[in-house]
Structure formats: structure tokens, C-alpha cells
Amino acid sequence: MNSLELRKQVTHLKQVKKRNEEKVPQEELTGKYREAYGKLCENLKSSQAELKTKYVEFLRQMVEILSDAVYADPDEEYQMIHERFRAFDDACGGDPLFRKIMETVFFFEDMREE
């Protein structure tokens, strides 16, 4: 599941949890609906952790690539960044969030050359 799909899932689960907590008394959530409510909370926590992990990995990759570019030959820097971003993009299956990060970096690199 890519980061966009995962974000939508987390948002949906948070909305369901909030709606349940607003409409169902706490005693019923922890009593009569304990199993279903517990599963909802467990799914939410798991999805949040997975999304956070994706965010951290994308940022870690971006920082690593850009940090390495500091030491690259100025004539090869842009190409090195581009190749490394593309390799990670391929590895993570073309995630929309990572692609947006790449677009932003390339936008600023293009501006720098003007």
C-alpha cells in the first residue's frame, strides 16, 4: 500500500473511531463492543505506525541522497541526485509522496541553475 492509500486508511479509521466515541457510551465501547472497538483501535495504531515508518524512510532517503550530493562534483551533482532518487522511487514502487518530494527537490535544483 502506498503512502497516499495508507494516509486515506488512517484518516478513515480515525473518523470511525471518533464517530464511535461520540455516539456510543464508553461503557458499551469497553463492554458490549469491546472486541470490535479493540480491533478498530488496533488497526488504527498499526496503520499509523506503518505510515509513520514510510514518512521516516522517505525523509531518511532524501537526506542521505542530498547529503551525499554535497560531496559530488558540481557538474555531476544533479545527475547523481536524479539517479539516486529514481533508484529509490523504483524500489518503493513509485510512491506518490516520494515522487512529490523528488519534484520539489528537482524544482529547487532547476531554480539554482537559473
N, C-alpha and C positions, 0 to 999 in steps of 0.2 A: 504494500500500500504506500503510495507516495505521500509527501508531507501535506499536500492540499486535501487529499481524501481523508487523511488522518486528522487534520485540523477540523474538517467538517464533522467527523465522527465525534471528536472530543466536544465540540460545540453542541451537537445534538444530545449527547449523554448528559452534559451539564444542564441543558434545558429540561430534559426529562426529570433529572434529579431535583432541580429547583421546583418544577411544577408539582412533583410528588410531595415535596416537603411543605409546599404552600397549601395543598389541598387535602392531604392525608395527615391525621393526627400522629404525632411522634410515637405514641403508644402502639398504634397499628403498624407503623413502619418497622418498629423493632419487635413487634409481636406477630400479628396475623400475616404481614407481608415481609417478615424478616428475611426469608430466603431470597425472594425476588429483589428486594431492596439491597440486600447484601451483594447479590450478583451484579446489580447495576453499579453500585459503588466500586466493586472490584474491577469491573470492565472499564469504568471511567479512570480509575487510578492507573490501570495497566496502559490504557491508550495515552494518557497524559505522559507517562514515563517514556513510552515509545516515541512520542512526538518530541519531547524534550531531548531525547537521545539523538534524534535526527537533527534538530536545530544545532546542538552542540557539535556534532560531527561535521556539519556543513561549515560552521564557523571555524572549526579547527582546521579543516582542509583549506579554507580561504586564507587564514592567517599563515599557515605553513607555505602555501604557494607564493603569497605576496612577500613573505619574509625571505624566502629563497631568491626571489626576484631582485632583492636589494643587492645581491652579490653578482648578479648576471651582467654580462657585457651589455652596455646600453643599446647596442644595435640588435641584440638578441632577446632583450628583456620581454618585449611584447609577445614575441613568438613563443617564448618559454612559458609565460603565463597562460597564453591561449592553449598550448598543447597540454599543459598540466590540468587546466580546468576541463578541457574536453575529455581527457582520460578519466577524471573523476566523474564527470557527467555520465559518461558511458557506463562506468562501474555502478553508479547508483540508479541507472535506468532512466535518465532524463527527468529527474525530479523538477517540478515547476519552481519550487523555492530556490533550489540551487541554480537553476537557469536564470532566475531573476537576479540573484547575486552576481552571476557571471556578467549579465548585461550591464549591471551597474558598474562593475569594475572596468569593463571594456569602454563604457561611456566616459569614465574619468580618464582612462588611458588615452582615448581619442582626443579629449579636450586638452590634455597635457601636450600633445604633439602639435596643436594649433599655434 
